[in-house]
């Protein structure tokens, strides 16, 4: 009588486990860098969208609107919408109005103008520049390196 066992031997299971662990070892850092890039893009798009919303609100509601950056609380936004700035983000700006120490504003006016501003965002090893045109309130941003 012949016994026919169908299954895997211990060596086969160890080899498969070893191969799977090698795959994880090489692919996990790649996936974590992808997640970091997605977080950076999400933050930047939300940041630029919030500035754009302030410009649109000024024209739509025919009253001045503003975008703020609060360095002490690490937040930014509009009066009714506040977002947090990630811990690994550094923001440098010129042309913003400082109301109180650490609290900076960009004003947008109903005629479509704004105070000229340039914001530099350093997120990890990436640097982004956001420019606001004072005559048209046009917002441009680019990766600087």
Secondary structure, 3 states (H helix, E strand, C coil): CCCCCCCCCHHHHHHHHHHHHHHHHHHHHHHHHHHHHHHHHHHHHHHHHHHHHHHHHHHHHCCCEEEEEECCCCEEECCCCEEECCCCEEEEEECCEEEECCEEEEEECCCCCECCEEEEEEECCEEEEEEECCCCCCEEEEECC
